[in-house]
C-alpha cells in the first residue's frame, strides 16, 4: 500500500478522474506532503540536537539519550502541523502535478 517514500499508493496510482480532488486523493496527498515535511524537519532537528550534551545534574541521563529521537520526531510533526517551513506546499503541488501527468 505504501511506497518507500511513505506516499500512499492511491496518490501515485492514476485514477479515472483527472484531478485528485475528484477522487478523494487530495486529503491523502496533503497528509503525505505534511508527513514528508515532518520527517525532513525531524532530520534537521536531530543534527541540531546532536551537539547538545545531556545535562548531568538536572537532565534525564541515559533515559533522555534513549528517548531524544522520539521527542525530536514529535517536534518535527508539530512544527509541520503548525505551518512548517513551506516544504509541504511544494511537495503537494508536485504530487498533484505527477498524478495529472499520468492521467
PAVOFI-328600 format. One line per 2 residues: number of its first residue (from 0); for each residue z, y, x of N, C-alpha, C. Coordinates in Angstrom, 3 decimals. Example, Ala and Ser with C-alpha at 12.3 -4.5 7.8 and 13.67 -1.06 7.14 Angstrom:
PAVOFI-328600
0 = 7.800,-5.690,13.190,7.800,-4.500,12.300,7.800,-3.300,13.200; 7.080,-2.250,12.850,7.140,-1.060,13.670,7.870,0.030,12.900
END
This chain:
PAVOFI-328600
0 = 0.000,-1.188,0.811,0.000,0.000,0.000,0.000,1.257,0.859; 0.791,1.317,1.935,0.818,2.477,2.805,-0.019,2.224,4.043
2 = -0.588,3.281,4.573,-1.309,3.182,5.826,-0.327,3.411,6.957; -0.791,3.318,8.181,0.088,3.506,9.326,0.589,4.933,9.439
4 = -0.043,5.887,8.796,0.392,7.276,8.853,1.353,7.637,7.737; 1.694,6.700,6.880,2.614,6.978,5.803,1.966,7.620,4.596
6 = 0.640,7.656,4.567,-0.074,8.227,3.434,-0.368,7.105,2.460; 0.024,7.257,1.187,-0.249,6.197,0.222,-1.738,5.891,0.119
8 = -2.047,4.630,-0.029,-3.434,4.196,-0.110,-4.157,4.857,-1.269; -3.423,5.184,-2.356,-4.049,5.817,-3.515,-4.594,7.194,-3.185
10 = -4.044,7.858,-2.175,-4.541,9.165,-1.775,-5.827,9.023,-0.980; -5.915,7.969,-0.167,-7.069,7.791,0.708,-8.233,7.132,-0.016
12 = -7.936,6.171,-0.875,-8.986,5.456,-1.580,-9.656,6.371,-2.582; -10.970,6.492,-2.550,-11.644,7.367,-3.505,-11.446,6.863,-4.930
14 = -11.202,7.802,-5.814,-11.012,7.469,-7.220,-12.310,7.740,-7.971; -12.341,7.379,-9.242,-13.544,7.611,-10.035,-13.735,9.085,-10.344
16 = -12.656,9.843,-10.485,-12.776,11.284,-10.727,-12.989,11.999,-9.400; -13.491,13.224,-9.475,-13.852,13.919,-8.249,-12.704,14.670,-7.608
18 = -11.628,14.950,-8.332,-10.518,15.673,-7.738,-9.231,14.882,-7.890; -8.309,15.055,-6.929,-7.051,14.315,-7.004,-6.230,14.678,-8.229
20 = -6.322,15.921,-8.712,-5.543,16.332,-9.873,-5.921,15.553,-11.119; -7.174,15.148,-11.238,-7.612,14.430,-12.419,-7.115,12.986,-12.421
22 = -6.803,12.445,-11.271,-6.373,11.046,-11.205,-4.875,10.897,-11.039; -4.146,12.000,-10.899,-2.711,11.910,-10.691,-2.338,11.736,-9.238
24 = -3.301,11.772,-8.351,-3.021,11.582,-6.931,-2.560,12.863,-6.248; -2.637,13.986,-6.931,-2.225,15.246,-6.323,-0.743,15.215,-5.972
26 = 0.069,14.673,-6.850,1.503,14.584,-6.572,1.766,13.678,-5.374; 1.043,12.574,-5.290,1.205,11.668,-4.152,0.742,12.332,-2.861
28 = -0.327,13.106,-2.933,-0.822,13.807,-1.751,0.171,14.875,-1.302; 0.765,15.593,-2.260,1.766,16.603,-1.908,2.982,15.959,-1.242
30 = 3.418,14.844,-1.789,4.576,14.152,-1.212,4.257,13.651,0.191; 3.072,13.091,0.384,2.681,12.599,1.704,2.615,13.741,2.708
32 = 2.081,14.886,2.288,1.987,16.045,3.182,3.376,16.565,3.531; 4.265,16.616,2.553,5.625,17.092,2.814,6.381,16.098,3.694
34 = 6.201,14.799,3.465,6.843,13.789,4.309,6.345,13.883,5.747; 5.047,14.099,5.908,4.476,14.242,7.247,5.096,15.443,7.957
36 = 5.202,16.560,7.238,5.799,17.755,7.838,7.259,17.498,8.207; 7.979,16.779,7.364,9.376,16.450,7.659,9.520,15.633,8.929
38 = 8.644,14.664,9.112,8.681,13.842,10.322,8.333,14.689,11.548; 7.342,15.559,11.403,6.945,16.431,12.508,8.099,17.346,12.915
40 = 8.763,17.950,11.934,9.898,18.824,12.223,11.030,18.034,12.868; 11.285,16.826,12.389,12.327,15.986,12.977,12.037,15.695,14.443
42 = 10.783,15.444,14.759,10.423,15.199,16.156,10.668,16.438,17.014; 10.335,17.607,16.484,10.597,18.849,17.223,12.094,19.053,17.424
44 = 12.874,18.811,16.384,14.320,18.994,16.490,14.952,17.981,17.440; 14.418,16.771,17.482,15.013,15.763,18.366,14.899,16.189,19.832
46 = 13.804,16.850,20.191,13.689,17.359,21.559,14.676,18.493,21.796; 14.901,19.298,20.788,15.868,20.388,20.919,17.284,19.836,21.110
48 = 17.643,18.840,20.328,18.986,18.276,20.408,19.190,17.377,21.625; 18.127,16.928,22.265,18.292,16.042,23.417,18.978,16.754,24.581
50 = 18.889,18.068,24.644,19.538,18.811,25.718,20.971,19.196,25.421; 21.453,18.871,24.231,22.818,19.234,23.847,23.715,18.021,24.014
52 = 24.730,18.162,24.841,25.646,17.038,25.037,26.690,17.026,23.921; 27.316,15.895,23.727,28.337,15.725,22.702,29.622,16.385,23.185
54 = 30.230,17.181,22.314,31.488,17.848,22.652,32.584,16.791,22.733; 33.176,16.642,23.899,34.184,15.593,24.105,35.485,15.871,23.343
56 = 35.869,17.137,23.256,37.153,17.453,22.646,37.112,17.413,21.117; 36.090,18.024,20.520,36.040,18.111,19.065,34.856,17.362,18.463
58 = 34.003,16.799,19.284,32.820,16.107,18.801,33.122,14.698,18.358; 32.076,14.027,17.910,32.235,12.686,17.396,32.106,11.595,18.439
60 = 31.935,11.964,19.699,31.840,10.972,20.762,30.641,10.060,20.602; 30.878,8.775,20.789,29.795,7.794,20.711,29.228,7.695,19.295
62 = 30.055,7.868,18.272,29.587,7.838,16.887,28.588,8.951,16.614; 28.861,10.126,17.167,27.931,11.244,16.979,26.594,10.941,17.641
64 = 26.648,10.350,18.811,25.403,9.989,19.506,24.595,8.983,18.695; 25.285,8.031,18.067,24.601,6.991,17.307,23.933,7.546,16.057
66 = 24.581,8.483,15.377,24.080,8.977,14.100,23.313,10.295,14.210; 23.143,10.779,15.423,22.436,12.048,15.605,21.001,11.965,15.078
68 = 20.323,10.863,15.314,18.941,10.740,14.849,18.854,10.784,13.321; 19.857,10.253,12.647,19.858,10.282,11.179,20.021,11.704,10.656
70 = 20.909,12.479,11.272,21.098,13.852,10.811,19.877,14.698,11.151; 19.238,14.424,12.265,18.021,15.159,12.624,16.915,14.854,11.621
72 = 16.797,13.600,11.192,15.807,13.251,10.162,16.085,14.003,8.866; 17.354,14.100,8.493,17.720,14.837,7.278,17.410,16.318,7.426
74 = 17.689,16.876,8.599,17.340,18.281,8.836,15.842,18.491,8.637; 15.035,17.598,9.185,13.582,17.712,9.039,13.136,17.650,7.587
76 = 13.708,16.723,6.823,13.373,16.596,5.402,13.763,17.853,4.632; 14.958,18.371,4.916,15.444,19.541,4.185,14.657,20.800,4.543
78 = 14.321,20.958,5.801,13.515,22.115,6.203,12.154,22.054,5.527; 11.548,20.877,5.508,10.246,20.710,4.868,10.332,20.963,3.363
80 = 11.394,20.480,2.723,11.557,20.657,1.278,11.751,22.115,0.893; 12.243,22.912,1.819,12.501,24.326,1.522,11.411,25.246,2.064
82 = 10.226,24.704,2.243,9.099,25.539,2.660,8.552,25.179,4.019; 9.374,24.620,4.866,8.923,24.138,6.160,8.296,25.200,7.035
84 = 7.314,24.769,7.801,6.637,25.655,8.745,5.183,25.872,8.358; 4.811,25.419,7.176,3.447,25.623,6.688,2.492,24.491,7.002
86 = 2.972,23.461,7.645,2.114,22.340,8.014,1.703,21.519,6.791; 2.603,21.342,5.850,2.315,20.514,4.672,1.147,21.072,3.877
88 = 1.053,22.383,3.768,-0.037,23.007,3.017,-1.392,22.665,3.642; -1.465,22.728,4.964,-2.720,22.410,5.645,-3.051,20.919,5.585
90 = -2.027,20.078,5.693,-2.251,18.630,5.591,-2.737,18.286,4.187; -2.160,18.912,3.172,-2.580,18.670,1.786,-4.037,19.068,1.590
92 = -4.429,20.222,2.120,-5.831,20.642,1.994,-6.769,19.627,2.634; -6.393,19.094,3.785,-7.234,18.106,4.462,-7.283,16.785,3.702
94 = -6.162,16.369,3.125,-6.158,15.135,2.327,-7.080,15.268,1.116; -7.000,16.407,0.442,-7.857,16.633,-0.725,-9.320,16.697,-0.307
96 = -9.599,17.398,0.788,-10.976,17.511,1.258,-11.538,16.148,1.658; -10.732,15.325,2.295,-11.163,13.985,2.689,-11.455,13.133,1.459
98 = -10.630,13.260,0.438,-10.852,12.473,-0.784,-12.117,12.955,-1.510; -12.336,14.250,-1.526,-13.522,14.775,-2.204,-14.802,14.393,-1.477
100 = -14.764,14.301,-0.151,-15.937,13.895,0.614,-16.316,12.451,0.307; -15.294,11.616,0.026,-15.560,10.201,-0.247,-16.004,9.968,-1.677
102 = -15.771,10.937,-2.562,-16.147,10.757,-3.974,-17.614,10.929,-4.185
END
